[in-house]
Amino acid sequence: MTSAEPAMRRFEVPDVDDLPDDLRERIEEETERAGFTPNVFRALAYRPSHFRAFFAYHDALVEWTELEREEVEMIVVAVSGANDCLYCVVAHGALCRIYAEDPHLAEQLATNHRTANVGDAHLAMLDFAVKLTEQPAEIGEDDFARLEDHGFSRRAIWDIGSVAAFFALSNRLAHLADIRPNAEFYDLGRDQNGNG
């Protein structure tokens, strides 16, 4: 993969300079923060109204939550692995490695969360998120009880489910557009301190 690879392959990637001011500002902020522009920003800018709604909900999920940021990223990676989403596994795998300060966790979660090096509470959280992804009609009160036994509140369970559901949407958009992971994501969080 080269840095010249387009952000997505199935739709035209808009020129950032041609975008509405609010999208351009958001992309510039993210580029400054990350040191590169994550391809999902350029891809979703194809439909500005969808970009605004997508990132508003994303921000609510990671900023106003009962979960720790590493838990959010663990859910994203496990769900994205279940959905075979290359972009989200690679991009959020990097964030998972950084927030969890674990250079090996993302691959474990994406491949089979049940064999990942996580505690019982996180295993219950991930089992719930993946079950909601793969067998949503099978979610029952016993699933809630298991999470509550591990100390998750009903609000936290809502947040687990919301992250799983949102990233099922994100995974499908990435498949639809064939959004490609930035080369930079592959190396982030690989050292023992969670840095790039």
N, C-alpha and C positions, 0 to 999 in steps of 0.2 A: 504494500500500500504506500502511496506517495502523498505528499501534502497537496498535490495537484488534483487528487481525486475529488469529484464533486461531492457536495454535502448530501445529495440524494440523486438517484439515477432515473426516476420515473417521471419527474416533473421538473420544470425549469426552476433553477435556483435564482431567486431575485437578487439583484445588486443592492447591497446594503444602502448605498447612497440614494437609491430611488424609493426607499421605504418611508412610510409616515414617520414623523419626528419621534413619537413615543416608542415605536419599535426600534428605530435606529439608536435612540438613547439607551434602551434596555440592552441591546446587543453590544453597544460600546462599553457599558458598565460590566457586563459579563466577560467581555474580552479582556478588559483591564484587570478584573479580579482573577481570572483563570490564566491569563497569559496567552490565550488563543481563543478563537470563537468556536464553542461547541456546535457541531453541525446541526443539531436539533433546532437551534435558534434560526439559522439561515433557512432551513427546510420549512419550518412552520410559518415563517414569514411569507410564504407563498399565499397564505390566506390570512391577512392581518387580523380580522375579527376573531378567527380561531386561535391565532397566536396569543392575543390578549386574554381570552378566556382560559386557554390551556395554562399559561404561566400564572394567572391569578389563582387558579385552583392549586397548581403545583406549590406556589408560595404558601398558600394557606396550610397545605398538608405538612410542609416541613417547618413552618414557623409557629403555627398554633396547634400544637399536638401534645398529647400525653406521653408520646414516645421520645426516646433519645434519638439524636440524628443517626447514630450508628444503627439503631434498630430499624429506622425508616429505610436506610440503604440496604440492610440485610433483606428486608421484605422485597424491595425492588429487585434485587439480584435473584432471589429465589423464584419470584413470580416470572421474571424475564427469562430465566433459565427454563422454566416450565413451558413458556410460550416460544422458546427458540428465537429470542430476539437478540441478534448480535449487537445492535447499537446499544441497547439498554444494559446488557450484560457487561459490555466493555466500558461504557461511560460510567455507569453506577457501580461497577466493580471497582473502578478507580476510587470513587468516593467512599465505598465500603472499606477498602483497604486503609484509606486515610482516616476516616472517623473511628473505625474499630482498632486502628493502629495494629493491623494484622495483615502482613503481605500475602498470606495464603488463603484467607477466608473467602474471598470472592469466588475463586474457582471451585472451592468446596460447595458453596451455596448454589452456584449455577449448575453444577453437575448433578448433585444429589444432596439437598439440604439435610437429609436425615443422617448423613455420614459426616457432616461438617463438625468442626471442633467448637460446639456451642453448648451452653448449659441447658438444663431441662426446661426452664422458662422460655428461652429463645427457641428451643425446638418446638414447644407447644405453639408459640407465636407463628413460626414458619409453617408448621403443619396446617394451621388454620388458614393462613394466607394462600398457600398452595391449594388446599381443598376448595377454598372459595373460587380460585382460578379454574381448577379442573372439574370440580363437581359442585357447583354452586347450590344446586337444589338439595344437596345432601347435608348442608349446614344445619345443625340442630342444637338444642339446648345443651347437650352433652359437650359440644365443642366450646360453648360459652363457659360451662362449668369448669372444664379443664383449664381454660385461660384464667378464670377467676381463682382457681386453686393455686395458680402460680403468681397471684398478686396483681393481675391486670384488672383494672376497673372497667365498667361498661363503656365509659368514654374512651379508654385506651383500646378496647375491642373495636369500637366504631372506627377509631383511627387506623388500626391494623387493616380492617376491611376496606376502608377508604383508600389507603395507599395501594393495596392489592388491586382494587377495582380501577383506580386511575391508571396504574401502570399496565393493566391489561389493555386499556384504551391506547396508551402510549405505545405499547408493543405492536399493536395492530396498525397504528399510523406509521410506525417505522417500517413494518413489512410492506404496507401499501406503497410508500414512497421510496422504499429501499434506501433509507437513511444510512449513511456509512459512518462508522466510528472514526473520530479523529485519531491520527497516529499518536498524538500526545497522550491519550488516555491509557494506552497499553503499558506505559512505563510508570505512571503515577502510583505512589504508595507502595513501591516495591521494596524499600529498605525497611529495616526493623522498627524505625521510628515513625513509619507511616508517611514519609516524605517521598517526593519523586526522585 
